[in-house]
């Protein structure tokens, strides 16, 4: 259990079998691996949850119990977990977010942390900055992927702070408060919010760390932003339209291009029967702020190898990939490595089941992944 007062986090080792369905099991491992959840709570949830409604009900029970026992950090992230699998049309979704945010900042109110709202396109990008705990070695700017909140990565930020880095985490369009409070929808041109962050803090010579789908965004930003000198991708997306997941199975290219009405009707029927489809495609519509399914898919289709511009990345690059990532097919790893034809250097690290870091973003052994990142930065700086 993390020491919330000192903000020192322990990252447990082991990708756990909390649930037989990977759709739920990964999320239970996620909150546990990040250092925010108790093992016994995730185990209990895994034995109870069968449906999306079960998930919401159980996470709220865990949050209420944690509150009653003054375990505020646990409670905060159980509200976040409940929010994650709450459907986008559920009126509780935003109130669960608010509960998470209010508790999170209450827990860390005494930390040396500054919060900012960075002007962007008539709205704001939320950001957190924390100082180095020892002599400053440099600056790390980090962000998540599709639907993440920057607060989720606070344990990562504190790790790097302890290694001597000023750390700035921000939410871009489609993420966290940028979406929920400022209505900024997902935009693949990630160099634009990144530029706004670098300009706001007057930064140069930074390491950019992108997590999950942020592994696509960070390369896109690096291709157009020379102030980024080092790039770390924790999760390789390369071309979203080549994923063999819920979305890609739905998209048969010929139907997507020429038979949209038919494809939409078929998919809507599938969503009505299959709640996983409903959540995944509904979430895509939510973060893109599109009213129709094919408009949302149009946005997702822009996250492709052509728009990524890997050939324009000239920085030192570190890629971290799980050998058994259930979100992103492993073939994306070699495709991305090969596409970085003009990078200053490319270090590709594949994590195995033996290391308990084989899954998406190394949930199961984050301590190892963070050590690899920090050691690499020190080596190439």
C-alpha positions in Angstrom: 0.0 0.0 0.0 1.5 3.4 -1.0 2.5 5.9 1.7 0.2 8.8 0.6 1.9 11.3 2.9 5.4 10.9 1.5 4.1 9.9 -2.0 6.4 6.9 -2.2 4.8 4.2 -4.1 5.5 0.5 -4.2 4.9 -1.3 -7.4 3.9 -4.9 -6.8 5.4 -7.6 -9.0 3.1 -10.2 -10.6 0.4 -10.1 -13.3 -2.4 -11.6 -11.3 -5.3 -13.9 -12.3 -8.0 -11.8 -10.7 -10.6 -12.6 -13.3 -11.0 -15.2 -16.0 -12.0 -12.6 -18.6 -9.1 -10.5 -19.7 -11.4 -7.6 -20.4 -11.9 -7.3 -16.6 -8.7 -8.9 -15.4 -6.5 -6.3 -17.0 -8.3 -3.4 -15.4 -8.0 -5.1 -12.0 -4.3 -5.6 -12.6 -4.0 -2.0 -13.8 -5.1 -0.3 -10.5 -3.1 -2.8 -8.4 0.1 -2.5 -10.5 0.0 1.3 -10.4 0.1 1.1 -6.7 -3.4 2.4 -5.9 -5.4 -0.7 -5.0 -5.2 -3.4 -2.4 -4.7 -7.0 -3.6 -7.5 -8.3 -1.5 -9.9 -5.8 -2.9 -9.1 -6.6 -6.5 -9.3 -10.3 -5.7 -12.7 -9.9 -4.2 -13.9 -7.9 -7.2 -12.7 -10.6 -9.6 -14.8 -13.2 -7.8 -17.9 -11.0 -8.0 -17.9 -9.2 -11.3 -19.6 -10.8 -14.3 -21.2 -7.9 -16.1 -20.6 -4.2 -16.6 -23.2 -3.4 -14.0 -21.5 -5.8 -11.6 -18.3 -3.9 -12.2 -19.8 -0.5 -11.3 -21.6 -1.9 -8.3 -18.6 -3.7 -6.9 -16.2 -0.7 -7.4 -18.6 1.6 -5.7 -18.9 -0.8 -2.8 -15.1 -1.0 -2.5 -14.9 2.8 -2.7 -17.5 3.3 0.1 -15.7 0.7 2.3 -12.4 2.4 1.7 -13.8 5.8 2.6 -15.3 4.4 5.8 -11.8 3.1 6.7 -10.1 6.3 5.8 -8.2 4.7 2.9 -8.7 7.8 0.7 -6.3 6.8 -2.1 -7.9 3.4 -2.5 -11.4 5.1 -2.6 -10.3 7.6 -5.2 -9.1 5.0 -7.6 -12.1 2.7 -7.0 -14.2 5.6 -8.2 -12.0 6.0 -11.2 -12.3 2.2 -11.9 -16.1 2.5 -11.6 -16.0 5.5 -14.0 -13.9 3.6 -16.6 -16.4 1.0 -17.4 -19.5 3.2 -16.9 -21.1 3.7 -20.3 -20.8 7.1 -21.8 -24.6 7.7 -21.7 -24.8 7.0 -18.0 -25.5 10.2 -16.0 -23.2 8.9 -13.2 -20.1 9.1 -15.4 -19.1 12.7 -14.7 -20.0 12.6 -11.0 -17.8 9.6 -10.6 -15.0 11.5 -12.3 -15.6 14.4 -9.9 -15.4 12.1 -6.9 -12.1 10.7 -8.1 -10.6 14.1 -8.7 -11.7 15.6 -5.5 -10.4 12.7 -3.4 -7.1 12.4 -5.4 -6.2 16.0 -4.7 -7.3 15.8 -1.1 -4.9 12.8 -0.6 -1.9 14.7 -2.1 -2.8 18.2 -0.9 0.5 18.5 1.0 2.7 17.3 -1.9 4.9 19.6 -3.8 2.6 19.6 -6.8 1.4 22.4 -9.0 -1.7 22.3 -11.1 -2.1 24.4 -14.3 -4.6 25.1 -17.0 -2.8 25.7 -20.3 -4.7 27.9 -22.9 -5.4 25.8 -26.0 -7.9 26.4 -28.8 -10.2 28.6 -26.7 -10.1 26.1 -23.9 -7.5 24.6 -21.5 -5.2 21.6 -21.2 -4.8 20.4 -17.6 -1.3 19.8 -16.4 0.5 18.8 -13.2 4.2 19.7 -12.4 6.3 18.2 -9.7 9.9 19.1 -8.9 12.9 16.8 -8.7 13.5 15.4 -5.2 17.3 15.5 -5.8 19.6 17.6 -8.0 17.8 18.2 -11.3 18.8 16.0 -14.2 16.3 17.1 -16.7 12.6 17.4 -17.6 10.2 14.7 -18.5 6.9 15.6 -20.2 4.4 12.8 -20.1 0.8 12.0 -21.3 -1.5 9.0 -21.6 -3.5 7.6 -24.5 -7.1 7.4 -25.6 -9.1 7.9 -22.5 -6.6 8.2 -19.6 -6.4 10.8 -16.9 -2.9 12.2 -16.0 -3.6 11.6 -12.3 -3.4 7.8 -13.1 0.3 8.2 -13.7 1.1 10.1 -10.5 3.0 7.1 -9.2 5.2 7.2 -12.3 5.7 10.9 -12.0 6.8 10.5 -8.4 9.3 7.8 -9.4 11.0 10.0 -11.9 10.9 12.9 -9.5 12.9 10.7 -7.1 15.4 10.0 -9.8 16.1 13.8 -10.2 13.6 14.9 -12.9 11.2 17.7 -13.1 8.0 16.0 -14.3 5.1 17.6 -16.2 2.1 15.5 -17.0 -0.6 16.9 -19.2 -4.0 15.8 -20.7 -4.5 16.4 -24.4 -7.7 16.5 -26.4 -9.9 13.5 -25.6 -8.4 12.9 -22.2 -9.5 13.6 -18.6 -10.6 17.2 -17.9 -9.6 18.4 -21.3 -12.5 16.3 -22.6 -14.9 16.3 -19.6 -14.6 20.0 -18.5 -13.3 21.7 -21.6 -14.9 19.7 -24.4 -11.7 19.1 -26.3 -12.3 16.0 -28.5 -9.6 13.6 -29.6 -7.3 15.0 -32.2 -4.4 13.0 -33.9 -2.3 16.1 -34.4 -0.6 15.7 -31.0 2.2 18.1 -31.8 -0.2 20.9 -31.3 -1.1 20.3 -27.6 2.5 19.3 -27.0 3.7 22.6 -28.4 1.3 24.4 -26.2 2.8 22.7 -23.1 6.4 23.3 -24.2 5.6 26.9 -24.9 3.7 27.5 -21.6 6.6 26.1 -19.5 9.3 27.5 -21.8 10.8 24.1 -22.2 13.7 22.8 -24.3 15.7 19.6 -24.4 12.9 17.4 -22.9 12.1 13.7 -22.8 8.5 13.0 -24.0 6.9 9.9 -22.6 3.7 8.6 -24.2 1.7 5.8 -22.5 -0.6 3.3 -24.2 -2.1 5.0 -27.3 0.2 7.8 -26.2 2.8 5.6 -27.8 1.4 6.8 -31.1 0.9 10.3 -30.0 4.4 10.8 -28.8 6.0 9.9 -32.1 3.6 12.1 -34.0 4.6 15.0 -31.7 8.3 14.2 -31.9 8.1 14.3 -35.7 7.2 18.0 -35.7 8.7 19.3 -32.4 12.5 19.6 -32.3 12.5 20.6 -28.6 11.8 17.0 -27.9 15.2 15.3 -27.7 14.3 11.8 -26.4 11.1 9.8 -26.9 9.7 6.9 -24.8 6.8 4.9 -26.1 5.2 2.6 -23.5 2.9 0.8 -25.8 3.3 0.7 -29.6 0.2 1.5 -31.6 1.7 2.4 -35.0 -1.5 1.9 -37.0 -4.8 1.7 -35.1 -6.7 0.4 -38.1 -4.6 -2.7 -38.1 -5.6 -3.8 -34.6 -7.4 -7.1 -34.4 -9.7 -5.8 -31.6 -13.3 -5.0 -31.2 -13.1 -2.0 -33.4 -11.1 -3.6 -36.2 -13.4 -6.6 -36.3 -16.3 -4.2 -36.8 -14.5 -2.4 -39.6 -14.5 -4.3 -42.8 -12.8 -1.7 -45.0 -15.1 -2.1 -48.0 -18.2 -1.7 -45.9 -16.8 1.2 -44.0 -16.0 3.1 -47.1 -19.1 2.3 -49.3 -21.8 0.8 -47.1 -21.8 3.0 -44.0 -25.5 2.9 -43.3 -25.6 -0.9 -43.5 -22.5 -1.3 -41.4 -23.9 1.1 -38.8 -27.2 -0.8 -38.5 -25.4 -4.1 -38.1 -23.0 -2.7 -35.5 -25.8 -1.0 -33.5 -27.6 -4.4 -33.3 -24.3 -6.0 -32.2 -23.8 -3.3 -29.5 -27.3 -3.9 -28.2 -26.5 -7.5 -27.6 -22.8 -7.3 -26.7 -22.0 -4.9 -23.9 -18.3 -5.0 -24.7 -19.0 -3.7 -28.1 -21.3 -1.1 -26.6 -18.7 0.1 -24.2 -15.8 0.1 -26.7 -17.6 1.8 -29.6 -19.6 4.1 -27.3 -16.3 5.1 -25.6 -14.9 5.9 -29.0 -17.8 8.2 -29.8 -17.5 9.8 -26.4 -13.8 10.7 -26.6 -14.2 11.9 -30.2 -17.4 13.8 -29.3 -19.1 12.5 -32.4 -22.8 11.8 -32.7 -22.6 9.0 -35.2 -20.5 5.8 -35.2 -18.9 6.3 -38.6 -17.9 9.9 -37.7 -16.1 8.5 -34.7 -14.5 5.8 -36.8 -13.3 8.5 -39.2 -11.3 10.0 -36.4 -9.9 6.7 -35.3 -8.9 5.9 -38.9 -6.6 8.9 -38.8 -4.4 7.2 -36.2 -2.5 5.3 -39.0 1.1 4.9 -40.1 0.8 7.6 -42.8 -0.2 10.3 -40.3 2.3 9.1 -37.7 5.3 10.2 -39.8 7.8 7.9 -38.2 10.3 8.8 -40.9 10.5 12.3 -39.5 11.4 11.3 -35.9 15.1 12.2 -35.4 15.4 11.8 -31.7 16.7 9.0 -29.5 13.9 6.5 -29.0 13.0 3.9 -26.4 10.2 1.5 -27.1 8.7 -0.7 -24.4 6.5 -3.6 -25.5 4.8 -6.5 -23.7 5.3 -9.8 -25.5 1.7 -10.8 -24.7 0.0 -7.4 -24.9 -3.7 -8.2 -25.3 -4.6 -4.7 -26.6 -1.9 -4.2 -29.3 -0.7 -7.0 -31.5 3.0 -7.8 -31.1 3.6 -7.3 -34.8 3.2 -3.5 -34.3 6.5 -3.6 -32.4 8.7 -4.5 -35.3 6.7 -2.4 -37.7 7.3 0.7 -35.6 11.0 -0.1 -35.1 11.5 -0.5 -38.8 9.7 2.7 -39.6 12.0 4.9 -37.5 14.5 5.2 -40.3 16.0 8.6 -39.3 16.0 8.3 -35.5 19.2 9.2 -33.7 19.0 5.8 -32.0 16.3 3.2 -31.3 16.3 1.0 -28.3 13.6 -1.7 -28.3 12.8 -3.5 -25.1 10.4 -6.5 -25.1 9.1 -7.7 -21.7 8.3 -11.3 -21.1 6.0 -13.4 -19.0 9.0 -14.5 -16.9 9.5 -10.8 -15.9 5.7 -10.5 -15.2 5.7 -7.5 -17.5 4.3 -9.2 -20.6 1.1 -7.3 -20.9 0.0 -3.8 -22.0 2.3 -1.0 -20.5 4.0 -3.6 -18.4 1.2 -3.9 -15.8 2.5 -6.6 -13.5 6.0 -5.2 -13.1 5.9 -1.4 -13.5 8.9 -1.0 -11.2 11.1 -2.8 -13.8 9.7 -0.8 -16.7 10.3 2.5 -14.9 13.8 1.5 -14.1 14.5 0.7 -17.7 13.2 4.1 -18.7 15.2 6.0 -16.2 18.4 4.2 -16.9 17.9 4.8 -20.6 17.4 8.5 -20.2 20.6 8.8 -18.2 22.5 6.8 -20.8 21.4 8.9 -23.8 21.3 12.3 -22.2 
